[in-house]
Amino acid sequence: TDKKDDWNVISLSELRSNSKDVLNKAFDDLGIRHSLNKCSTCVRIGLPGTWQEYKKSLNPSTRKDINYDENRFEKTFNGKFCIFAENSPEFQRIISELQKIHQNRWETTGEKGSFNNDWMKDLDNEIVIGASERGVLRYFVLHADGVPVAGLSGFSFSDTIYTHTMSISIDGKYRKFSIGNVLLQKAVKWSIENGYKFFDLSRGNEQYKFKFGGKAEDNYR
């Protein structure tokens, strides 16, 4: 058609399972022909009221690893865990470093990575800046001796932290310290202590997500 606001097809992807019934009813009420099919798996952690309750819910080996990883990291480095909720020159500097860390890790596996061009970097910056302006940004960063070595972008909506991109340094001096696990456990602990009920680890069924108590859920399109 010649009208710019006319359309024939709408495509929605990565819809959570709790949206399925709502969308089915909405489309039925509007008389729109539609279909919903599974497209991927996401994993999220249900959070209890306290950190101790959460640790008790994990298997014994994971509980041991959590304590061991954190203690070893903090004995070796001057560790610092930060949560950024607002944009600032310091945050922009850290974002730039974490994008490089993320890209280096993927390129060593022969993959393109998420930040292989300026357009993708700019898009990521726009997302986090927009999230900070809306008050939903929760960007978790782990430092070792003043250097950012791991980061996890997160967004706060209702009772859930939704994570997006994780960056973990492949520098040899950090490799044996499980810095990704250290960062994740600190982010989960912070979320529990701040009253969140779920910690969403996004798409993918990587084993570490289940190690931290995650449960798989289907996404639809």
ZAKE-185378 format. One record per residue: residue in three letters; x, y, z of N, C-alpha, C in turn. Coordinates in steps of 0.1 Angstrom, whole numbers, padded with zeros to 4 digits, always signed. Layout:
<rs>
ALAXYZXYZXYZ;...
</rs>
This chain:
<rs>
THR+0008-0012+0000+0000+0000+0000+0009+0012+0000;ASP+0002+0024-0003+0010+0037-0003+0011+0043+0011;LYS+0002+0038+0021+0002+0044+0034+0014+0038+0042;LYS+0022+0047+0048+0033+0043+0056+0030+0035+0068;ASP+0018+0038+0074+0014+0031+0086+0007+0018+0084;ASP+0005+0014+0072-0001+0001+0069+0009-0010+0070;TRP+0005-0022+0074+0015-0033+0074+0007-0046+0072;ASN+0013-0056+0068+0007-0069+0065+0012-0080+0075;VAL+0024-0079+0079+0030-0089+0088+0038-0082+0099;ILE+0036-0088+0111+0044-0083+0123+0051-0095+0128;SER+0064-0094+0130+0073-0105+0135+0078-0101+0149;LEU+0075-0109+0159+0080-0107+0173+0088-0120+0176;SER+0100-0117+0182+0108-0129+0186+0113-0128+0200;GLU+0118-0139+0205+0123-0140+0219+0112-0136+0229;LEU+0100-0140+0227+0089-0137+0237+0090-0147+0248;ARG+0088-0143+0260+0088-0152+0271+0075-0160+0272;SER+0076-0172+0279+0065-0181+0279+0053-0175+0286;ASN+0055-0166+0296+0044-0159+0302+0037-0149+0294;SER+0042-0146+0282+0036-0137+0272+0027-0144+0262;LYS+0029-0157+0262+0022-0165+0251+0007-0164+0252;ASP+0001-0167+0264-0013-0166+0265-0019-0152+0263;VAL-0012-0142+0268-0016-0128+0266-0017-0125+0252;LEU-0006-0128+0244-0006-0125+0230-0016-0133+0222;ASN-0018-0145+0225-0028-0153+0218-0042-0147+0220;LYS-0045-0143+0232-0058-0136+0234-0059-0123+0227;ALA-0048-0115+0228-0049-0102+0221-0051-0103+0206;PHE-0043-0112+0200-0045-0114+0186-0058-0120+0182;ASP-0064-0129+0190-0077-0134+0188-0087-0123+0188;ASP-0086-0115+0198-0096-0104+0200-0096-0094+0188;LEU-0084-0092+0182-0082-0083+0171-0085-0090+0158;GLY-0087-0103+0158-0090-0110+0146-0078-0112+0137;ILE-0066-0112+0143-0054-0113+0136-0049-0128+0135;ARG-0047-0133+0123-0042-0147+0122-0027-0147+0127;HIS-0024-0157+0135-0011-0157+0141-0007-0171+0145;SER+0006-0173+0148+0012-0185+0152+0023-0182+0162;LEU+0025-0190+0172+0036-0189+0181+0043-0202+0182;ASN+0056-0202+0180+0065-0213+0180+0077-0211+0189;LYS+0082-0222+0195+0094-0221+0203+0106-0217+0194;CYS+0114-0208+0198+0126-0204+0190+0139-0205+0198;SER+0139-0205+0211+0152-0206+0218+0149-0209+0233;THR+0159-0211+0240+0158-0213+0255+0166-0202+0262;CYS+0160-0197+0273+0166-0188+0282+0167-0195+0296;VAL+0176-0190+0304+0178-0195+0317+0177-0184+0327;ARG+0169-0186+0338+0169-0176+0349+0169-0183+0362;ILE+0174-0176+0372+0176-0180+0385+0165-0174+0394;GLY+0157-0183+0401+0148-0178+0411+0155-0174+0424;LEU+0153-0162+0429+0161-0158+0440+0153-0158+0453;PRO+0158-0164+0464+0151-0165+0477+0154-0151+0484;GLY+0150-0151+0497+0151-0138+0504+0165-0135+0509;THR+0174-0145+0511+0187-0142+0516+0198-0149+0508;TRP+0210-0144+0509+0221-0150+0502+0224-0164+0508;GLN+0222-0166+0521+0225-0179+0527+0215-0189+0522;GLU+0202-0185+0520+0192-0194+0515+0196-0198+0500;TYR+0200-0189+0493+0204-0192+0479+0216-0202+0479;LYS+0226-0200+0487+0237-0209+0487+0233-0223+0491;LYS+0224-0224+0501+0219-0237+0505+0212-0244+0494;SER+0206-0237+0484+0198-0243+0473+0208-0249+0463;LEU+0221-0246+0463+0230-0251+0453+0236-0264+0458;ASN+0241-0271+0449+0247-0284+0453+0260-0281+0460;PRO+0265-0291+0469+0276-0288+0477+0289-0284+0470;SER+0291-0290+0458+0304-0287+0451+0303-0272+0446;THR+0291-0268+0442+0290-0254+0437+0292-0244+0449;ARG+0286-0247+0461+0288-0239+0472+0303-0238+0476;LYS+0310-0249+0475+0324-0249+0478+0332-0240+0468;ASP+0328-0242+0455+0335-0234+0445+0332-0219+0447;ILE+0320-0215+0450+0317-0201+0452+0326-0195+0463;ASN+0327-0202+0474+0335-0196+0485+0350-0196+0481;TYR+0355-0207+0475+0369-0208+0471+0373-0198+0461;ASP+0364-0196+0450+0368-0187+0439+0369-0173+0445;GLU+0359-0169+0453+0359-0155+0458+0371-0153+0467;ASN+0374-0162+0476+0385-0160+0486+0398-0160+0479;ARG+0400-0168+0469+0413-0169+0462+0415-0156+0454;PHE+0404-0151+0447+0405-0139+0439+0409-0127+0448;GLU+0402-0126+0460+0404-0114+0468+0417-0115+0476;LYS+0423-0127+0478+0436-0128+0484+0447-0124+0475;THR+0445-0126+0462+0455-0124+0452+0455-0110+0446;PHE+0443-0104+0445+0441-0091+0439+0434-0081+0448;ASN+0436-0068+0446+0428-0058+0453+0415-0058+0445;GLY+0405-0066+0448+0393-0067+0441+0383-0056+0444;LYS+0375-0053+0434+0364-0043+0436+0353-0046+0427;PHE+0341-0046+0433+0328-0049+0426+0320-0037+0426;CYS+0316-0033+0414+0308-0020+0412+0295-0023+0404;ILE+0285-0015+0407+0273-0015+0400+0270-0001+0394;PHE+0270+0000+0381+0268+0013+0375+0253+0014+0371;ALA+0247+0025+0375+0233+0027+0372+0231+0040+0364;GLU+0242+0048+0363+0241+0061+0356+0253+0062+0347;ASN+0251+0070+0336+0262+0073+0327+0272+0083+0332;SER+0284+0081+0329+0295+0091+0334+0307+0088+0325;PRO+0317+0098+0325+0329+0095+0318+0336+0083+0323;GLU+0336+0080+0336+0343+0068+0341+0336+0055+0335;PHE+0322+0056+0335+0315+0044+0330+0318+0042+0315;GLN+0319+0053+0307+0321+0052+0293+0335+0046+0290;ARG+0345+0050+0299+0358+0044+0298+0358+0029+0300;ILE+0351+0025+0311+0350+0011+0314+0342+0003+0304;ILE+0331+0009+0298+0324+0002+0287+0333-0001+0276;SER+0342+0009+0272+0351+0007+0261+0361-0004+0264;GLU+0366-0005+0276+0375-0015+0280+0368-0029+0279;LEU+0356-0030+0284+0349-0042+0284+0345-0047+0270;GLN+0342-0038+0261+0339-0042+0248+0352-0048+0241;LYS+0363-0043+0244+0376-0048+0239+0378-0062+0245;ILE+0375-0064+0258+0377-0077+0265+0368-0087+0258;HIS+0355-0083+0256+0345-0092+0251+0350-0096+0236;GLN+0354-0087+0229+0358-0089+0215+0370-0098+0214;ASN+0380-0096+0223+0392-0104+0223+0389-0118+0226;ARG+0380-0121+0235+0376-0134+0239+0370-0142+0228;TRP+0361-0135+0220+0354-0142+0209+0364-0144+0198;GLU+0372-0135+0195+0381-0136+0184+0391-0148+0185;THR+0395-0151+0198+0404-0162+0200+0397-0175+0197;THR+0384-0176+0196+0377-0188+0193+0373-0188+0178;GLY+0377-0178+0171+0374-0177+0156+0361-0171+0153;GLU+0354-0166+0163+0341-0160+0161+0342-0145+0159;LYS+0332-0139+0153+0332-0124+0150+0331-0116+0163;GLY+0323-0120+0173+0321-0113+0185+0310-0102+0183;SER+0306-0097+0194+0294-0087+0193+0299-0073+0190;PHE+0312-0070+0191+0316-0056+0189+0327-0056+0178;ASN+0325-0062+0167+0335-0063+0156+0334-0051+0147;ASN+0326-0042+0149+0326-0029+0141+0320-0018+0149;ASP+0322-0006+0145+0319+0006+0152+0303+0007+0154;TRP+0296+0002+0144+0281+0003+0145+0276-0005+0157;MET+0282-0017+0159+0277-0025+0171+0282-0019+0184;LYS+0293-0013+0184+0298-0006+0196+0289+0006+0200;ASP+0285+0014+0189+0277+0025+0191+0263+0021+0196;LEU+0258+0010+0190+0245+0005+0194+0245+0001+0209;ASP+0255-0006+0213+0256-0010+0227+0256+0002+0236;ASN+0264+0012+0232+0264+0025+0240+0251+0031+0241;GLU+0244+0031+0230+0230+0037+0230+0221+0030+0239;ILE+0222+0017+0239+0213+0009+0248+0216+0012+0262;VAL+0229+0011+0266+0231+0013+0280+0229+0028+0285;ILE+0231+0038+0276+0229+0051+0279+0214+0053+0281;GLY+0206+0048+0271+0191+0049+0272+0186+0042+0284;ALA+0192+0031+0288+0188+0024+0301+0191+0032+0313;SER+0202+0039+0313+0206+0047+0324+0196+0059+0325;GLU+0192+0065+0314+0183+0076+0314+0169+0072+0319;ARG+0165+0060+0317+0152+0054+0322+0153+0048+0336;GLY+0165+0048+0342+0167+0043+0355+0167+0028+0357;VAL+0169+0021+0346+0169+0006+0346+0182+0000+0345;LEU+0193+0008+0342+0206+0002+0340+0212-0004+0353;ARG+0217-0016+0353+0224-0022+0364+0236-0029+0357;TYR+0247-0023+0356+0259-0028+0349+0269-0032+0360;PHE+0272-0045+0360+0280-0051+0371+0295-0052+0365;VAL+0304-0048+0373+0318-0047+0369+0327-0052+0380;LEU+0337-0061+0376+0347-0066+0386+0360-0061+0382;HIS+0367-0055+0392+0380-0049+0390+0391-0058+0397;ALA+0403-0059+0392+0414-0065+0398+0425-0055+0398;ASP+0430-0050+0410+0441-0040+0411+0438-0028+0402;GLY+0425-0024+0402+0421-0012+0396+0418-0013+0381;VAL+0419-0025+0376+0416-0028+0361+0403-0036+0360;PRO+0394-0031+0351+0382-0039+0349+0385-0052+0341;VAL+0382-0063+0347+0385-0076+0342+0373-0085+0338;ALA+0361-0080+0342+0349-0087+0339+0337-0078+0340;GLY+0327-0079+0331+0315-0071+0332+0303-0078+0327;LEU+0292-0074+0333+0279-0080+0329+0268-0069+0328;SER+0263-0067+0316+0253-0056+0315+0240-0062+0320;GLY+0233-0054+0328+0220-0059+0333+0210-0047+0333;PHE+0197-0051+0333+0186-0041+0333+0175-0046+0343;SER+0171-0036+0350+0161-0038+0361+0147-0035+0356;PHE+0138-0046+0356+0124-0044+0354+0116-0051+0364;SER+0108-0044+0371+0099-0050+0381+0108-0058+0391;ASP+0106-0071+0393+0113-0079+0402+0124-0087+0396;THR+0129-0083+0385+0139-0092+0377+0151-0083+0372;ILE+0163-0089+0373+0174-0084+0366+0176-0092+0353;TYR+0175-0085+0342+0177-0092+0329+0192-0089+0324;THR+0200-0099+0322+0213-0097+0318+0214-0098+0303;HIS+0225-0092+0297+0227-0092+0283+0241-0097+0279;THR+0251-0089+0280+0264-0092+0275+0274-0094+0287;MET+0281-0105+0287+0291-0107+0297+0305-0106+0290;SER+0314-0099+0296+0328-0098+0292+0337-0103+0302;ILE+0346-0112+0298+0356-0118+0307+0370-0118+0301;SER+0379-0112+0309+0393-0111+0304+0399-0125+0301;ILE+0407-0126+0291+0414-0138+0288+0429-0137+0291;ASP+0432-0125+0298+0446-0123+0302+0451-0135+0311;GLY+0462-0140+0308+0467-0152+0315+0468-0151+0330;LYS+0470-0139+0335+0472-0138+0349+0458-0139+0357;TYR+0447-0138+0349+0434-0140+0356+0427-0153+0353;ARG+0433-0160+0344+0426-0172+0338+0423-0183+0349;LYS+0431-0185+0358+0429-0195+0368+0421-0191+0380;PHE+0415-0178+0380+0408-0173+0391+0393-0173+0389;SER+0388-0179+0378+0374-0180+0376+0366-0166+0378;ILE+0372-0156+0371+0367-0143+0374+0352-0141+0369;GLY+0348-0149+0359+0334-0149+0355+0325-0154+0366;ASN+0329-0164+0373+0321-0169+0384+0321-0160+0395;VAL+0332-0153+0398+0333-0144+0409+0323-0132+0406;LEU+0324-0127+0394+0315-0116+0390+0300-0120+0391;LEU+0297-0132+0386+0283-0136+0386+0277-0138+0400;GLN+0285-0144+0409+0280-0147+0423+0278-0133+0430;LYS+0287-0124+0427+0285-0110+0434+0273-0103+0428;ALA+0270-0105+0415+0258-0099+0409+0246-0105+0415;VAL+0246-0118+0416+0234-0125+0422+0232-0121+0436;LYS+0243-0120+0444+0242-0117+0458+0236-0102+0459;TRP+0241-0093+0451+0236-0079+0451+0221-0079+0448;SER+0217-0087+0438+0203-0087+0434+0194-0092+0445;ILE+0199-0103+0452+0191-0108+0464+0190-0097+0475;GLU+0201-0091+0478+0201-0081+0489+0193-0069+0485;ASN+0190-0067+0473+0182-0055+0468+0168-0059+0465;GLY+0164-0071+0469+0149-0075+0468+0144-0081+0455;TYR+0153-0084+0446+0149-0090+0433+0145-0104+0435;LYS+0136-0109+0427+0131-0123+0428+0136-0132+0417;PHE+0141-0126+0406+0147-0134+0395+0159-0127+0390;PHE+0169-0136+0385+0181-0131+0378+0181-0139+0365;ASP+0178-0131+0354+0177-0137+0341+0190-0137+0334;LEU+0194-0149+0329+0207-0151+0323+0206-0151+0308;SER+0195-0147+0302+0193-0145+0288+0193-0159+0280;ARG+0194-0157+0267+0194-0169+0258+0206-0178+0260;GLY+0204-0191+0257+0215-0200+0257+0215-0209+0269;ASN+0219-0222+0268+0218-0231+0278+0232-0236+0283;GLU+0241-0226+0284+0255-0229+0289+0254-0235+0303;GLN+0264-0244+0305+0263-0252+0318+0265-0243+0330;TYR+0272-0232+0329+0275-0224+0341+0262-0218+0347;LYS+0252-0216+0338+0239-0210+0342+0232-0220+0351;PHE+0232-0233+0348+0225-0243+0356+0233-0245+0369;LYS+0246-0244+0368+0255-0245+0380+0250-0235+0391;PHE+0246-0223+0387+0242-0213+0396+0227-0213+0399;GLY+0221-0224+0396+0207-0226+0400+0197-0222+0390;GLY+0201-0219+0377+0192-0215+0367+0182-0226+0362;LYS+0171-0222+0358+0161-0231+0352+0158-0227+0338;ALA+0157-0237+0329+0155-0233+0315+0140-0230+0312;GLU+0138-0220+0304+0124-0216+0299+0124-0214+0284;ASP+0113-0217+0278+0112-0216+0263+0109-0201+0259;ASN+0115-0196+0249+0111-0184+0242+0104-0187+0230;TYR+0095-0178+0226+0086-0180+0214+0088-0168+0204;ARG+0084-0172+0192+0083-0161+0181+0070-0163+0173;
</rs>
